[in-house]
Amino acid sequence: MVQAVDGTALRELLDGRWAEVRREIRDGLPAEWFAGTADLDTAAYRALVTGRLRELAAAGHSGRGFPRAYGGADDIGAGVVAFEMLGFGDLSLMVKSGVQWGLFGGAVQNLGTRRHHDRYLPGIMAADVLGCFAMTETGHGSDVASIATTATYDPGSAEFEVHTPYEAARKDYIGNAAADGRLAVVFAQLVTGGQAHGVHALLVPIRSADGAPMPGVTITDDGRKAGLNGVDNGRLAFDHVRVPRDALLDRYGAVAADGTYSSPIDSPNRRFFTMLGALVRGRVSVSGAAGSTAKVALAIAVRYAEARRQFARPGGEEVVLLDYLAHQRRLLPALATTYALHFAQEDLVSMLHDTQLGGVTDEQRQRELEARAAGLKAVASWHASATVQTAREACGGAGYLAENRLPQLRADSDVFTTFEGDNTVLLQLVAKGLLTSYREHVGDLDTLGTVRFVADQVVAALVERTAARALLDRLSGLAPGRRDEDSLTDPDWQSRMFADRETHLLEGLARRLRRAGSPGTDPFEVFNEAQDHLLALARAHVAGEVLQSFVAAIGRCPDPATAALLGTVRDLYALAEIEADLAWFLTHGRLTPGRAKQVIATVNQLCAALRPHARTLVDGFGIPPGWLAAEIVEGEPRRQDEARRHRAAAVPRPTPATARTPATTA
Ligand SMILES: Cc1cc2nc3c(=O)[nH]c(=O)nc-3n(C[C@H](O)[C@H](O)[C@H](O)COP(=O)(O)OP(=O)(O)OC[C@H]3O[C@@H](n4cnc5c(N)ncnc54)[C@H](O)[C@@H]3O)c2cc1C
């Protein structure tokens, strides 16, 4: 049996390194900000969100991640954690603030130089200068290197001419564009002296002070979206728009008055990835926000499941939903994964903070950070989408009502899997990093170059290792998962299972890609045919990192009872992950059928063991009670009490209710 714990210790552990920021946000946001916005029309919703954005700035919540020299706090981690906390509230406000301070402000800060900082950062922090991050085009989203907007330098006037050559090259989905933005960081192919230098970013005014589009700029509204309708997403097209030379954000590439191009990074490909890498904070922020979304959904669904009763035991009371194994199976593994991802996010934010604060010098470390951010963003946002849907269904019809928040949560968080990098594309980045061990010169290679590199350089070593390992496996006759004496709830065994799966996937992938080096083969086809394998590897790798973070967090938990509870949560995370991939573990001989059945039975046992702690665990997220803003959270317990009192006083029913299929209702 798992001992009951004091929720405070749990919360303190979860609050982690930036506990103070979490406290400030909990104390600082007005309760009325959590009231539903589903009934607002687009214009009213946008106006509300813009007003609150300014209030956030006025209350000092915008500067944490910006330099102290401009009134910020130089605390990158604090900025990301503050954003994560906003994810407990209205997601349009969170995304709007992410566009303003994360994307737009972050691009000025990280791609610009002193003069851009002096001129714009104070206004950006104060929300006086509202702006856009205009990278995506209708024609190219994931493949940023192929965007078609041009910025051509004219030495005669010392200006850049920003131009949209055809319709598919217009900027699309751009936050702050449809209504509020005055300035945009526009990503474009830089051309000077007739030579192309790849994607660079420039500051382009898009609206005058009175809100009218600037000459040559066409702005259209993306209109109503599936969610996030408090954010004004729009399209931008440029017709030979002229901006001065110093509009170029020139940290990684500058153009002299005579048009001479210079960059501290010689390789165009590496320069491109370095520029994108400087913007990694946005991705880290989205993965934190995804975590908050999953937490809110689970907090609502678990509270409801603890109050709601449906069907009576024969001759007994109606059963609380969370006492059903099927219900535990839906909510508790999701809860365990949410804990696991929380600790992984905490480690990622620390890594970001420590890597970026001192100015990046270690390129390998930066690449690892980017890969970790890409992987966690993908896994966390998919988890959030799945968890919100599970929570919605777990609340039955009530989960479908706007007053219970889950429908809007689902609509608003859905796109986390797409923006800040499409998840499938991000996982490919993760796998690429693993194949190349983040070698520095890989930054110089395009995708096909990477395939060839992998084929030529890395595979030979991996294949040798694989052959040796296969022999050893044969000699020992035992893969790590098969020994019956190993306990499934031993964290070392769990870690070995995760690591073994990852290594096997990596080595198998390397063997498949080796063919790309053979004469007459098309490296693209070889790579394409292995894409499923690539994604499986990336997922396995992220799961391993997440488990490591969880184990480390339990190790630093000062309260033994809390650590024990979290140990059970970790077991559930690890075994539910193995269970979800049971086909792989079985087909690869990692588990015998008997052990596989044990995994399933143990997941059931862990669900039962954690059931009494479900409420403590969701309370550990530290979401202030009023912030859940779902009627059922308070309403269902009240109604159940009233119904029970009523039934106690009423004449007994003629037949005891049994668990039968209810009459269908339309
Ligand atoms: C609400 C919202 C807000 C946004 N805000 C901004 C913003 O402020 N600024 C900005 O610049 N952008 C913004 N975006 C754009 C967003 O970043 C892009 O939508 C995203 O990068 C995906 O690009 P895409 O839509 O062109 O999809 P595509 O790249 O066309 O992808 C479509 C599908 O193809 C798959 N796919 C693509 N390439 C591959 C491949 N190599 N292998 C396998 N599958 C592949 C993807 O997985 C995806 O499922 C926003 C988008 C939305 C919806």
The ligand as an SDF file (V2000), in Angstrom:
LIG
                    3D

 53 58  0  0  0  0  0  0  0  0999 V2000
   -2.7110   28.9360  -34.9490 C   0  0  0  0  0  0  0  0  0  0  0  0
   -1.4010   29.0110  -35.6350 C   0  0  0  0  0  0  0  0  0  0  0  0
   -0.5040   29.9990  -35.2800 C   0  0  0  0  0  0  0  0  0  0  0  0
    0.7230   30.1130  -35.9460 C   0  0  0  0  0  0  0  0  0  0  0  0
    1.5410   31.1640  -35.6550 N   0  0  0  0  0  0  0  0  0  0  0  0
    2.6340   31.3810  -36.4370 C   0  0  0  0  0  0  0  0  0  0  0  0
    3.4020   32.5820  -36.2810 C   0  0  0  0  0  0  0  0  0  0  0  0
    3.1010   33.4550  -35.4530 O   0  0  0  0  0  0  0  0  0  0  0  0
    4.4920   32.7420  -37.0750 N   0  0  0  0  0  0  0  0  0  0  0  0
    4.8620   31.8050  -38.0070 C   0  0  0  0  0  0  0  0  0  0  0  0
    5.8520   32.0280  -38.6870 O   0  0  0  0  0  0  0  0  0  0  0  0
    4.1440   30.6710  -38.1840 N   0  0  0  0  0  0  0  0  0  0  0  0
    3.0370   30.4490  -37.4320 C   0  0  0  0  0  0  0  0  0  0  0  0
    2.2830   29.3100  -37.6260 N   0  0  0  0  0  0  0  0  0  0  0  0
    2.6610   28.3660  -38.6590 C   0  0  0  0  0  0  0  0  0  0  0  0
    3.1700   27.0270  -38.1340 C   0  0  0  0  0  0  0  0  0  0  0  0
    4.4280   27.1780  -37.5560 O   0  0  0  0  0  0  0  0  0  0  0  0
    3.1500   26.0460  -39.3100 C   0  0  0  0  0  0  0  0  0  0  0  0
    1.7950   25.7600  -39.5660 O   0  0  0  0  0  0  0  0  0  0  0  0
    3.9350   24.7860  -39.0360 C   0  0  0  0  0  0  0  0  0  0  0  0
    5.3100   25.0540  -39.0370 O   0  0  0  0  0  0  0  0  0  0  0  0
    3.6380   23.6930  -40.0700 C   0  0  0  0  0  0  0  0  0  0  0  0
    3.7890   24.1670  -41.3470 O   0  0  0  0  0  0  0  0  0  0  0  0
    2.6420   23.9090  -42.4530 P   0  0  0  0  0  0  0  0  0  0  0  0
    1.3670   24.3660  -41.8760 O   0  0  0  0  0  0  0  0  0  0  0  0
    3.0960   24.4930  -43.7220 O   0  0  0  0  0  0  0  0  0  0  0  0
    2.5690   22.3300  -42.5650 O   0  0  0  0  0  0  0  0  0  0  0  0
    3.4330   21.4120  -43.5280 P   0  0  0  0  0  0  0  0  0  0  0  0
    4.8740   21.6640  -43.3000 O   0  0  0  0  0  0  0  0  0  0  0  0
    2.9350   21.5010  -44.9100 O   0  0  0  0  0  0  0  0  0  0  0  0
    3.0570   19.9780  -42.9420 O   0  0  0  0  0  0  0  0  0  0  0  0
    1.8280   19.3420  -43.2740 C   0  0  0  0  0  0  0  0  0  0  0  0
    1.9370   17.8630  -42.8580 C   0  0  0  0  0  0  0  0  0  0  0  0
    2.9800   17.2520  -43.6000 O   0  0  0  0  0  0  0  0  0  0  0  0
    3.8530   16.5560  -42.7470 C   0  0  0  0  0  0  0  0  0  0  0  0
    5.2400   16.6720  -43.2530 N   0  0  0  0  0  0  0  0  0  0  0  0
    5.8710   17.7930  -43.6570 C   0  0  0  0  0  0  0  0  0  0  0  0
    7.1350   17.5140  -44.0160 N   0  0  0  0  0  0  0  0  0  0  0  0
    7.3140   16.1850  -43.8130 C   0  0  0  0  0  0  0  0  0  0  0  0
    8.4280   15.2990  -43.9710 C   0  0  0  0  0  0  0  0  0  0  0  0
    9.6250   15.7130  -44.3790 N   0  0  0  0  0  0  0  0  0  0  0  0
    8.2510   14.0170  -43.6510 N   0  0  0  0  0  0  0  0  0  0  0  0
    7.0570   13.5750  -43.2010 C   0  0  0  0  0  0  0  0  0  0  0  0
    5.9830   14.3540  -43.0300 N   0  0  0  0  0  0  0  0  0  0  0  0
    6.1120   15.6550  -43.3320 C   0  0  0  0  0  0  0  0  0  0  0  0
    3.7130   17.2170  -41.3850 C   0  0  0  0  0  0  0  0  0  0  0  0
    3.9900   16.2870  -40.3530 O   0  0  0  0  0  0  0  0  0  0  0  0
    2.2620   17.6700  -41.3840 C   0  0  0  0  0  0  0  0  0  0  0  0
    1.4670   16.6570  -40.8580 O   0  0  0  0  0  0  0  0  0  0  0  0
    1.0710   29.1700  -36.9440 C   0  0  0  0  0  0  0  0  0  0  0  0
    0.1770   28.1570  -37.2720 C   0  0  0  0  0  0  0  0  0  0  0  0
   -1.0520   28.0780  -36.6550 C   0  0  0  0  0  0  0  0  0  0  0  0
   -2.0200   27.0190  -37.0860 C   0  0  0  0  0  0  0  0  0  0  0  0
  1  2  1  0
  2  3  1  0
  2 52  2  0
  3  4  2  0
  4  5  1  0
  4 50  1  0
  5  6  2  0
  6  7  1  0
  6 13  1  0
  7  8  2  0
  7  9  1  0
  9 10  1  0
 10 11  2  0
 10 12  1  0
 12 13  2  0
 13 14  1  0
 14 15  1  0
 14 50  1  0
 15 16  1  0
 16 17  1  0
 16 18  1  0
 18 19  1  0
 18 20  1  0
 20 21  1  0
 20 22  1  0
 22 23  1  0
 23 24  1  0
 24 25  2  0
 24 26  1  0
 24 27  1  0
 27 28  1  0
 28 29  2  0
 28 30  1  0
 28 31  1  0
 31 32  1  0
 32 33  1  0
 33 34  1  0
 33 48  1  0
 34 35  1  0
 35 36  1  0
 35 46  1  0
 36 37  1  0
 36 45  1  0
 37 38  2  0
 38 39  1  0
 39 40  1  0
 39 45  2  0
 40 41  1  0
 40 42  2  0
 42 43  1  0
 43 44  2  0
 44 45  1  0
 46 47  1  0
 46 48  1  0
 48 49  1  0
 50 51  2  0
 51 52  1  0
 52 53  1  0
M  END
$$$$
